[in-house]
Structure formats: structure tokens, C-alpha cells
Amino acid sequence: MKENLLKSVVMVCIVAMLFGVAPSVYASNIDSKEIVEAQFNRNFPDVAFADIYALATVELNYNVVEKDNIKIDYNFIPLVTIDGKRYAFFIPLVKGKDLVGYMVMGAVDGNYLMLELSFSEPAFTNYIIGESQKNTIIYKFPSWFIAKNGNEYSLISNNLEKHDISQNISAFSTSVVDMLVKSNEFNVQPTSSLYESVGLTNWQNFVPVYYGSTTYYGGWQDWLGPNYYNFVSQYWADRACGPTAAANAAYHMSVYKSGMGNLYYMPSLTRYLFTYHMYGVYQYVTPTDVGILYIDEMATKFKAYAASRGVNINGVFSGLPWNIVNVANYIKSGLSINSPVLLVTWNTAISGLAWHWVTITRYYRTDAGNRYITTSNRDCMKTYNLDVWVNEIGLYRGVIYFN
């Protein structure tokens, strides 16, 4: 299933390296939750601390398993637009005393919406916390953070560097405030509960590749390159998001779909052995200089890999019009038969998806009508708002699964 606005444009699937760091130790303010809540409600009378906390807890519970023991820290950091309007909060996520990531919760006039969720950026989370103590933090939906100090504006990069954008700050205006206030479709109330959920078997532990005491959520294309196991050059590793997504799907189907056991033939899931498997997939799902561009290209190449392993599979295509209902139904149809859904995006403002393939492991919808997908993206679990992805204007995007 695809949306194609300009199929003749050549795009490159080059993916930035993931910034890996050790967990950051973090201590909340010594004030009790009750004291923080009372102060919060005085400072931000248009929204309620209890509502935000409740909805953030619901969203967190949709995306972690109980054993992960990830909790919400109650010291919310206000986020503003470039003209100073507060419209969201940065919420640190902790596991014990360690930061593990963050959530951004939109909150305007009693309307709430999770805008971003990350479980794999402890150093970045800690950096934002530190910057918020001396600067105003501007948030440009969906993923840009800007430190404002007087008339100076600095964009905070994922590698914890600040870049002066004072002369170009107008480019970082956002319309998400209007979306929160005006659009009934996107307004999430704090009483939201799970309306429907469709996921792969064991989606919480999808493709649990391990290295020492670390367990990953699927593969990462950079493992193929010289920074890890040197199966290919960095040039080709940068273009291997498609083979990585396909390798994820191959392993899952080998375990959970009858007759497909040969799609993964390694004796275990160590990082090296899974990367060796990725390289085997890469021999057939071979990227060009512009990566794997289209879903039909992926279908042909992945079918060839499966055939080399003695397995007959076919891509499942849909000719229905591109809209949120049809795309959601297509994704659910794949997940419901234990077929991971591969998602490709060309241009997008959504962090982590531009010129990239990821693997969808779960779909869910709240009773407020908001749809989300859980994905394996660069060896981490990442959640995205499906409504935003489907409705965003772009050159090409698509989803495909195999059976």
C-alpha cells in the first residue's frame, strides 16, 4: 500500500548514526509529588497535572512491558513555541535512578496528545533537563528542541551540540497548537483507554538480539559497517535500512509462521550472528545508491531472498485509496497473521523516519480515536502517531507485509 506524489524523484536512504551512551543517573526534585502538583496547577491553570500524568501513564503502559519498570518522573518541563506560547511538556522517563528517555505531551486548554516518545536517549534527556534550568526550551513538533536565552536561539542536536539559529528562527514556527485546540480528531482526553490493539506475537520483545547484557529491539543497519562487523562499507551500511527491516521480518516469520523456519538459520540471536543474517538478506535485498525506494522493489527482492532459503512468500498489496482507515486496516491485517509490516518514508518532518525503512510490530488506537504504531527502528522500540504519518504531505510512503 503506498502514497506516491512524485515517483520520478530520486531519493537517498541515508540514515544518521545512532548516538549510543550509558544511562544517566538522575534524581528528581526533593519536593513530593503533591507539592509539585500543587505548584504546577498554579503555574499552568489551563491544564491539570493529574490529567497529564494519567494520560502519560496510559501511553507509557501501551509501549513498555511490566518487567521494564520504566516510570514517569513528575517534574514536567514546559515547552513553548517561538513566540513564547506554552503548549507541551517534556516528561523524563526513568528506570530506578537512571534516565532512559522522554515523552513530549501536548497540553493546551484541557486538550492532550502524546507528540513524541523515546526510550533510548538518556544523555539527550539529561541535556534537555540541564538546559531547561538556564534557558527557555522551544519545541518544534515533531522533534526539534531549541534553547532560548534572550534573543539567542540554539538548536540542540542529538549529539548534544548547540547550533546558533537566531537568524533563521522563523523557520521553526509550529501549527501543532492549532491542531491541539481545534481538531476534535486529535484531541486526546486524559480518560483515554485502549480502544483496539493488534500486535505481533511477543511484540514487546521483537527480535531480541543480544550483546552481553544488552538486548535490542530488532537490528540496526550500522552493524553491517566498519564501526561494528565490517560486512560492507559505511557507504552501503548507510543505505541498508531496507535490508535491516526485511531481516527483522524474516526472523519473526521464521519463528511464528508455519513453514518459514528457514528464513532465519543462525543458531542464536547474538548481535554478530544476527548481523550475519542481515548480510545474507542484504545479498538479495541489495540497496542501490539510492537505497530501496519502493514497496514493489522490496517485494521482489525479499521474495528472492525467501526463495533462496526454500520458502515461498509474496508481498500483499492493496489497491485501496490512501487514507487513515485503509492504511490502519492494512497494517492490522498483516500484524494479525504475524507478518511484520515494513514501512518506508521518503521526505517527512517526523524524526527518525525520513528516507528510511522501519518494521511495524504493533498498532493501537485509543478510545479518543488516535492511532499509533510501535516500530523497530535502529535497534530500538519507537512509537509514532499513525494519523500524522498518513496525513502528512510527502513524495512517497508505503507499507507492505508478506505471506
C-alpha positions in Angstrom: 0.0 0.0 0.0 1.6 3.3 -1.0 1.1 7.0 -1.5 3.2 8.3 -4.4 3.2 12.0 -5.3 6.4 12.3 -7.3 7.7 8.8 -8.1 10.3 10.0 -10.6 12.3 12.0 -7.9 15.4 10.2 -6.8 15.9 10.0 -3.1 18.7 8.6 -0.9 18.1 6.4 2.1 21.0 7.8 4.2 20.4 7.3 7.9 22.3 9.2 10.7 24.2 7.1 13.2 22.6 6.4 16.5 24.2 8.1 19.4 24.8 5.4 21.9 25.5 6.3 25.6 25.4 4.8 29.0 22.4 5.6 31.2 22.4 8.9 33.0 21.8 9.0 36.7 19.0 11.4 37.6 17.4 12.5 40.8 14.0 14.2 41.0 13.5 17.3 43.0 13.2 16.5 46.7 9.7 18.0 46.8 6.9 15.4 47.0 4.6 14.7 44.0 1.8 16.5 45.9 3.9 19.7 46.3 5.0 19.6 42.6 1.4 19.1 41.5 0.0 22.0 43.5 2.7 24.3 42.2 2.2 23.0 38.6 -1.5 23.7 38.8 -0.9 27.3 40.0 1.6 27.9 37.2 -0.5 26.3 34.4 -4.2 26.8 35.2 -5.4 25.8 31.7 -4.3 22.2 32.1 -4.2 19.8 35.0 -1.2 17.9 36.4 -3.3 14.9 37.3 -4.7 14.6 33.7 -1.3 14.9 32.1 0.2 12.4 34.5 -2.7 9.9 33.9 -2.6 10.1 30.1 1.3 9.9 30.1 0.9 6.7 32.3 -1.6 5.2 29.8 0.6 6.0 26.8 3.7 4.6 28.7 1.9 1.4 29.6 0.9 0.8 25.9 4.6 0.8 25.0 6.5 -1.0 27.7 6.3 -4.4 29.3 5.9 -4.6 33.1 9.3 -6.0 33.7 10.9 -2.9 32.1 9.8 -0.9 35.2 10.0 2.4 33.4 8.3 5.2 35.3 7.3 8.8 34.6 9.2 11.5 36.5 6.8 14.1 37.8 9.0 17.1 37.2 7.5 18.3 33.8 9.4 20.8 31.8 7.3 23.4 29.9 7.9 23.7 26.1 6.9 26.7 24.2 6.5 28.0 20.6 8.9 30.5 19.1 6.5 33.3 20.2 6.5 32.0 23.8 3.2 30.2 24.0 3.4 27.1 26.2 1.8 24.2 24.5 3.6 21.0 25.7 5.6 19.4 28.4 8.9 17.4 28.3 8.4 14.4 30.7 11.6 12.5 31.7 11.3 8.7 31.9 13.3 6.8 34.5 14.2 3.3 35.4 15.2 3.3 39.0 17.6 6.2 39.3 18.6 6.1 35.6 17.1 8.3 32.9 16.1 6.2 29.9 14.3 8.7 27.6 11.4 11.1 27.5 7.9 11.8 26.4 6.5 15.0 24.9 2.9 15.6 25.9 0.9 18.3 24.1 -1.4 20.1 26.5 -3.5 23.2 25.6 -6.8 24.3 27.3 -7.5 20.8 28.6 -6.7 19.0 25.4 -3.9 16.5 25.4 -1.9 14.5 22.9 1.3 12.5 23.1 3.6 14.1 20.5 6.9 12.1 20.9 8.2 9.1 22.8 11.7 7.8 23.1 13.2 5.1 25.3 16.8 5.3 24.0 18.2 8.8 24.6 19.2 9.1 28.2 22.1 11.6 27.5 19.8 13.8 25.4 17.1 13.7 28.0 19.6 14.7 30.7 20.9 17.5 28.4 17.4 19.0 27.9 16.9 18.9 31.7 20.1 20.8 32.2 19.3 23.3 29.5 15.9 24.0 30.9 17.4 25.2 34.2 19.0 28.1 32.4 17.1 28.6 29.2 13.5 28.5 27.8 13.0 25.4 25.8 11.2 25.8 22.4 9.8 22.6 20.9 9.2 22.4 17.2 6.9 19.5 16.5 7.8 16.7 15.9 11.3 16.5 17.2 13.3 19.8 17.4 14.4 21.3 20.7 15.7 24.9 20.8 17.3 26.7 23.8 16.3 30.4 24.0 18.3 32.8 26.0 17.3 36.4 25.5 17.5 37.0 21.7 19.7 34.0 21.1 18.3 30.7 19.8 20.3 27.5 19.7 19.2 24.2 18.1 20.1 21.2 20.2 21.3 18.3 18.1 21.2 14.6 19.0 25.0 14.6 19.6 24.5 17.3 22.4 25.8 20.2 20.4 24.1 23.6 20.1 23.9 25.4 16.8 23.0 29.1 16.5 19.8 29.6 14.5 19.0 33.1 15.7 18.9 34.4 12.1 16.6 31.6 10.9 14.3 31.1 13.9 11.1 31.9 12.0 11.6 28.6 10.1 10.8 26.8 13.4 7.2 28.0 13.9 4.7 25.3 14.5 1.0 24.8 13.8 0.5 21.9 16.3 -1.0 24.3 18.8 -4.0 24.9 16.5 -4.2 21.2 16.0 -4.5 20.6 19.7 -7.1 23.3 20.2 -9.2 23.0 17.1 -9.1 19.4 15.9 -11.5 17.0 17.6 -9.8 14.1 15.8 -6.5 14.7 17.6 -7.7 15.9 21.0 -6.9 13.2 23.5 -8.6 13.4 26.8 -6.9 12.1 29.9 -9.5 9.4 30.4 -8.4 7.7 27.1 -8.1 4.0 27.3 -7.2 1.3 24.8 -9.9 1.0 22.1 -8.2 -1.6 20.0 -4.8 -3.2 19.8 -3.2 -5.5 17.2 0.3 -6.7 17.6 2.7 -9.5 16.6 3.1 -12.4 19.0 5.6 -11.2 21.6 5.8 -7.7 20.1 7.2 -6.4 23.4 10.3 -8.4 22.8 10.5 -8.3 19.0 13.7 -9.8 17.5 15.6 -9.8 20.9 19.1 -9.6 19.5 21.6 -9.5 22.4 25.2 -8.4 23.1 26.4 -9.1 26.5 23.8 -7.9 28.9 22.2 -5.6 26.3 19.0 -6.7 24.5 18.0 -4.9 21.3 14.6 -4.4 19.7 15.5 -5.6 16.2 18.5 -4.9 14.1 20.5 -1.8 13.1 22.0 -1.3 9.7 25.2 0.2 11.1 26.1 -3.2 12.5 26.9 -4.1 8.9 29.5 -1.4 8.5 33.1 -0.9 9.7 32.1 0.5 13.1 31.0 -3.0 14.0 31.5 -6.1 11.9 32.6 -4.7 8.5 30.5 -6.8 6.2 30.1 -3.7 3.9 31.5 -0.2 3.7 29.9 2.6 5.6 28.6 3.9 2.3 26.5 0.8 1.8 25.6 0.4 5.5 24.0 3.9 5.4 21.7 2.6 2.6 20.8 -0.7 4.3 17.7 0.3 6.3 15.6 -1.8 3.8 17.6 -5.0 4.2 17.6 -4.5 8.0 13.8 -4.2 8.1 13.5 -7.2 5.9 15.9 -9.2 8.1 13.7 -8.3 11.2 10.7 -9.6 9.4 12.5 -12.8 8.2 13.5 -13.7 11.8 10.0 -13.1 13.2 8.2 -15.1 10.5 10.7 -17.9 10.9 9.6 -18.3 14.5 5.9 -17.6 14.3 4.7 -18.6 10.8 4.4 -22.2 9.8 6.7 -23.4 7.0 9.0 -20.4 7.2 11.6 -21.7 9.7 14.4 -21.5 7.1 14.1 -17.7 6.8 16.5 -17.5 9.8 19.2 -20.2 10.1 21.6 -18.9 12.7 21.8 -20.9 16.0 21.1 -17.9 18.2 20.4 -14.2 18.3 23.8 -12.8 19.2 24.4 -9.4 17.6 27.1 -10.9 15.4 25.0 -13.8 14.2 22.0 -11.6 13.5 24.2 -9.2 11.6 25.5 -12.2 9.6 21.8 -13.0 8.9 21.3 -9.3 7.9 24.2 -9.7 5.4 22.6 -12.8 4.0 19.3 -10.8 3.4 21.4 -8.0 2.0 22.7 -10.2 -0.8 19.1 -10.3 -2.2 17.5 -7.1 -0.8 20.5 -5.2 -2.1 20.2 -1.4 -1.9 21.2 0.8 -4.9 22.9 4.1 -4.5 19.5 5.5 -3.6 18.6 2.6 -1.2 15.4 0.6 -1.6 12.9 3.1 -2.9 9.5 1.4 -3.4 7.4 -1.3 -1.8 7.2 -3.3 -5.1 11.0 -3.2 -5.2 11.1 -4.5 -1.7 8.5 -7.2 -2.5 10.5 -8.5 -5.5 13.9 -8.6 -3.6 12.6 -10.1 -0.4 10.7 -12.8 -2.3 14.0 -13.7 -4.0 15.7 -14.0 -0.5 13.0 -16.3 0.7 13.2 -18.4 -2.4 16.9 -18.8 -1.8 16.0 -20.3 1.6 13.4 -22.6 0.1 10.4 -20.5 1.3 7.7 -19.2 -1.0 6.3 -15.9 0.1 4.6 -13.0 -1.7 4.1 -9.3 -0.9 0.5 -8.5 -0.1 -0.6 -5.4 -2.0 -3.7 -3.2 -1.6 -5.2 -1.0 -4.3 -7.5 0.9 -1.9 -7.3 4.7 -1.7 -4.7 6.2 0.6 -6.4 7.3 3.8 -6.1 6.6 7.5 -8.8 4.0 7.7 -7.5 1.9 4.8 -3.8 2.2 5.9 -4.7 1.2 9.5 -6.8 -1.8 8.3 -3.9 -2.9 6.1 -1.4 -2.8 8.9 -3.8 -4.7 11.2 -4.3 -7.3 8.6 -0.6 -8.0 8.5 0.0 -8.0 12.2 -3.0 -10.2 12.9 -1.3 -13.1 10.9 2.1 -12.5 12.5 3.5 -10.7 9.5 5.6 -7.7 10.4 4.7 -4.7 8.3 7.6 -2.8 6.6 7.1 0.9 6.4 9.0 3.2 4.0 9.0 7.0 4.1 10.8 9.5 1.8 10.5 13.1 2.9 8.9 13.8 6.3 9.2 16.1 9.3 8.8 13.1 11.6 12.0 12.5 13.4 13.6 9.1 12.6 11.5 8.3 9.6 12.9 10.4 6.8 14.4 8.4 3.8 14.1 5.3 5.9 12.5 1.8 6.4 11.3 0.6 9.8 9.4 -2.5 10.9 5.9 -2.2 12.5 5.3 -4.6 15.4 2.1 -3.2 16.9 -0.9 -1.0 16.1 -3.2 0.5 18.7 -5.9 3.1 19.0 -7.3 5.0 22.0 -11.0 5.5 22.5 -10.4 9.1 21.6 -9.6 7.9 18.1 -5.8 8.4 17.9 -3.9 5.7 16.1 -0.3 4.8 16.9 2.3 2.3 15.6 5.1 0.7 17.5 8.2 0.1 15.4 11.7 -1.4 15.4 13.9 1.5 14.3 17.7 1.3 14.6 17.6 -1.5 17.2 15.1 0.4 19.4 11.4 0.5 20.1 9.9 3.7 18.7 6.3 4.8 18.7 4.8 7.1 16.1 1.4 8.7 15.6 -0.1 7.0 12.5 -2.6 9.7 11.9 0.2 12.3 11.5 2.2 10.0 9.2 -0.6 9.1 6.9 -2.0 12.6 6.6 1.3 14.4 6.2 2.1 15.6 2.6 5.0 13.8 1.1 6.5 12.5 -2.1 6.2 8.8 -1.4 5.4 6.5 1.6 4.2 2.9 1.8 3.6 -0.2 3.8 3.9 -3.8 2.8 3.8 -7.2 4.5 4.4 -10.8 3.3 2.6 -14.1 3.4 
